[in-house]
Amino acid sequence: MIQNKDYILQMIEAAGKALAKIIGFREQEEFHQALEEIELCYSEHFDLIHIDTESNYIKLDIYGELLKHEADINGKLGEDLKAKELYKKALQSLSKAEIKSKSFDMKRMGLMNEIKSAIR
């Protein structure tokens, strides 16, 4: 059990650092570098084949947030169809996290509301 907690803490720390880089690149409008950082984060921290069956809501939250950032960037680059599909995946991941966590999370709900607005 302790080993699992260490893994989760390491994953959260690594994802936090990656998200900080991604947000920095977005603020500087270095969209291609932000997308590269997102892809790196996916490959290092997520088994995309099994993400739909993932029972760890923290991983689902992080995955959903990464998808949202990727969708935002693609929207800025004019890739509206790709952005919309990524928003849908992000919403699905965050919705699963909401169900699996059995708790209300303001940040998650805020992200979900932003995504719903972007899809409309």
C-alpha positions in Angstrom: 0.0 0.0 0.0 2.8 2.4 0.8 4.5 1.7 -2.5 1.2 2.5 -4.3 0.9 5.9 -2.4 4.6 6.7 -3.4 3.8 5.9 -7.0 0.7 8.2 -6.9 2.6 11.0 -5.3 5.4 10.7 -7.9 2.8 10.7 -10.7 1.1 13.8 -9.3 4.4 15.6 -8.9 5.6 14.7 -12.5 2.2 15.6 -14.0 2.3 18.9 -12.1 5.7 19.8 -13.5 4.6 18.8 -17.0 1.4 20.9 -16.7 3.4 23.9 -15.6 5.6 23.6 -18.7 2.6 23.2 -20.9 0.9 26.2 -19.4 4.1 28.2 -19.8 4.4 27.3 -23.5 0.7 28.2 -24.1 1.1 31.6 -22.4 4.1 32.3 -24.6 2.1 31.0 -27.6 4.7 28.3 -28.3 1.9 25.8 -29.2 4.0 23.2 -31.0 6.3 22.9 -27.9 3.3 22.6 -25.7 2.0 19.8 -27.9 5.4 18.1 -27.7 5.3 18.3 -23.9 1.8 16.8 -23.8 2.9 13.9 -26.0 5.9 13.3 -23.8 3.7 13.3 -20.7 1.3 10.8 -22.4 4.1 8.4 -23.3 5.7 8.6 -19.8 2.7 8.5 -17.6 -0.2 6.9 -19.3 -1.0 3.5 -20.8 -3.4 4.8 -23.4 -4.7 1.3 -24.2 -6.0 0.8 -20.7 -6.9 4.4 -19.7 -10.7 3.7 -20.2 -10.6 0.9 -17.6 -8.3 2.8 -15.2 -9.8 2.8 -11.7 -7.5 5.4 -10.3 -9.4 8.7 -10.5 -6.3 10.8 -10.0 -4.9 9.4 -13.3 -8.2 10.1 -15.0 -8.2 13.7 -13.7 -4.7 14.3 -15.0 -5.4 12.6 -18.3 -8.6 14.7 -18.7 -6.7 17.9 -18.0 -4.0 17.1 -20.5 -6.6 16.3 -23.2 -8.2 19.7 -22.4 -4.9 21.5 -22.9 -4.3 19.6 -26.1 -7.8 20.6 -27.3 -7.3 24.2 -26.4 -4.0 24.4 -28.3 -5.5 22.6 -31.4 -8.3 25.1 -31.3 -5.8 28.0 -31.3 -4.0 26.4 -34.3 -7.3 26.2 -36.2 -7.7 22.4 -35.9 -11.4 22.8 -34.7 -12.5 19.2 -35.5 -9.5 17.7 -33.7 -10.1 20.1 -30.8 -13.7 19.1 -30.5 -12.8 15.3 -30.4 -10.2 16.0 -27.7 -12.7 18.0 -25.7 -15.1 15.1 -25.8 -12.4 12.7 -24.6 -11.4 15.0 -21.9 -15.0 15.4 -20.7 -15.3 11.6 -20.7 -12.2 11.1 -18.7 -13.1 13.8 -16.1 -16.7 12.4 -15.9 -15.3 8.9 -15.1 -13.0 10.5 -12.5 -16.0 12.2 -10.9 -17.9 8.9 -10.7 -14.9 6.9 -9.4 -13.8 9.4 -6.9 -17.2 9.5 -5.2 -16.4 13.1 -4.2 -17.0 16.6 -5.5 -14.0 18.4 -6.9 -14.3 22.1 -7.7 -11.3 22.1 -10.1 -12.7 19.1 -12.0 -16.1 20.6 -12.2 -14.6 23.9 -13.5 -12.7 22.0 -16.2 -15.8 20.1 -17.2 -17.8 23.3 -17.5 -15.1 24.9 -19.6 -15.1 21.9 -21.9 -18.9 21.9 -22.2 -18.8 25.6 -23.2 -16.1 24.9 -25.8 -18.0 22.0 -27.4 -21.2 24.1 -27.9 
